[in-house]
Amino acid sequence: MKPRFLMKNAALLALALGAAFTSKLALADDPPAQVGRIALVQGQVGISAGQGEGASTALVNWPVTSSNTVTTAQGARTELRVGSSAIRLDGDSSLEVIQLDDDNLRLRLHYGSVNIRIVNPDVLAGFELSTPQGRVTMQEAGRLRVDAELRADTSSINVFDGVAIVEGGGERLTVRAGRRADITGPDLRTAPALADAFDDWARERDRQADAVLATRYIPREMTGYEDLDRYGSWRDDNEYGALWIPSVSSTWVPYRDGRWTWIAPWGWTWVDNAPWGYAPFHYGRWVQVNRRWAWAPGHHERRPVWAPALVGWVGGAGWNLNFNARPSVGQGWYPLAPHERFVPGYRLSDDHLRRLAWQAARGRDRDGRHDGKKRDYRREGLTVVPQDRFGQRGEVIVPREPRANPPANWDRAPVALPPTPPVKFGSNQGAVGNAVRNATQEAARGLGRPGSRPDYARGERPVPVPTAQPAPVATIAPGAPQPTVIGNTPQMIVGGSRDERVRNELRGFEERRNRYQQGRAESEAPAAPRPVVTVPAPVLGAQPEPQRNPVRDVPREVQRDIRRDMRDIQRETPRAQQQASRQAPAAVAPPPPRPEPTPRAAPAPRAEPTPRPEPAPRAEPAPRAEPASRAAPARSDDGGGRRGAVRQMER
């Protein structure tokens, strides 16, 4: 009984450990639950998906996540918000978001000035700011300002509130409020902190954010809370709890004034045009109260979970509608109510989905019923545009797109997510996209190719706001594994396991790289194109015969035949006889007469050795033209033909 009891306990322990390990892996695959926001834009501000990718004009409410780089032109300013943390850039600055997730906020200031305020002490453990000369962390929450490359090879850290840890020049220094640390090469010096107009502007922005009433209803870590008081009002409702009602017209509908853009790894993400339009479209749900739309934040006892857009998707097959008298397949969406389930277009763990559903549920409307009546706000909030707009790499700007009314039975249609745009080569696609992008940057670094990293220490600056619009980054949507061809990309499996997606993405990258190298080789050498071909592994067996070149191969064949004949002659005739015939050709006796002299009546031509010792054949280069003698051999006393030519070469 005892061994059986031990085996049973061991089996249960193994199952528990396996379940915990599987849950940890699932959580590791989840996208971050925290995403930043562009909260303010003054002047020319650009944002790019990563190093080596083109930047686009930064818009208010644009999501900010890992690998984003924000740049400002001269005289411009911008503000980034990540929950309660504020990050502000002065003019002529470049800030890269190295890592932004639930536990980390790692930044790198390439050049310029940044003012940072950390309010939540829980953020300090994962906060880090690096410059070309050093690294800054915070020991106590507060406010600091960092300058990089304003003076050559120098970084300055001014601490206004809290305590910072500065590492640089091989030293580690604790800087308290009111002090400054300057890092110049191997030197680390301290001085009193200095503030200017940029710091005064940042302090005034912090004062306005501290005076809002929204923190009574929602937590500070919900990104975008600071703008709600200025553009709406709060009220308590018996059904939904706290509600925020925006100051808009009565005909206003959520998710209808903005644009859809593709952001990895979430997919289609909503960017609203309203200055307050961030928190209400990425957290909570929308409801109708007295024929007006109101936002219900829901439960948020833990850290809020971010979503690209809390909408339900319908459309696809059977939605042949007329858009401005032009038939097309329709794609529609509507805001989700608190009782409706969120169906993401990306892979999520069960725990992540439960957190999204839990923070949306509230009061007696959890099942969609109140006073015995089921409420359905989908028809009032439905927006339908042509589906082919989602199959391109550009943005889907909703106010400019034609709209249509849905079919009569649209409410019974199943969930239909919009199509996935074609995969962009070298774009940010999770771990695979990061590896491909880093390899491309390393290969192009220092060569002046597109994608090379600028040398900030030498004063190089990227263009802050190019005219090109951001190309959406495609990821593989979840679902049942099924082969499909996306654009001109190779065949890949949509959905399936993560390993299958990684292998398919790598295979597609290899083929696109080969096509790119082939096209580049053809453009560089138009007269003799040399396409790049992937060489397979060597296979034992017959090899292809090389192409024959008469100009090169014919003389080689003649020389080979001559050498072969020389070896034959040396085997047939002893060298002693050859030397005797060369030294004393006159002493050689004529052959004896034969019984039948008639055929040998004229042996005289063979008995004339006098022309042989003459040096005339040696001086002329004519003996080099042995191929002619092969074509028309002439008899001589040496045997004639090629043998005579060989003997002549030996002399």
Beta strands, then each sheet from edge to edge (+ up, - down):
strand 1: 36-42
strand 2: 45-48
strand 3: 55-57
strand 4: 63-64
strand 5: 69-72
strand 6: 77-82
strand 7: 85-89
strand 8: 93-100
strand 9: 105-118
strand 10: 127-130
strand 11: 134-148
strand 12: 154-168
strand 13: 171-176
strand 14: 179-184
strand 15: 187-192
strand 16: 232-237
strand 17: 241-246
strand 18: 258-263
strand 19: 267-272
strand 20: 285-289
strand 21: 292-296
strand 22: 311-323
strand 23: 326-335
strand 24: 369-370
strand 25: 373-374
strand 26: 383-386
strand 27: 396-397
strand 28: 482-484
strand 29: 492-494
sheet 1: 3+ 2- 5+ 8- 9+ 7- 6+ 1- 4+
sheet 2: 3+ 2- 5+ 8- 9+ 10+ 11- 12+ 13-
sheet 3: 3+ 2- 5+ 8- 9+ 10+ 11- 12+ 14- 15+
sheet 4: 16+ 17-
sheet 5: 19+ 18- 27+
sheet 6: 20+ 21-
sheet 7: 22+ 23- 26+
sheet 8: 24+ 25-
sheet 9: 28+ 29-
end
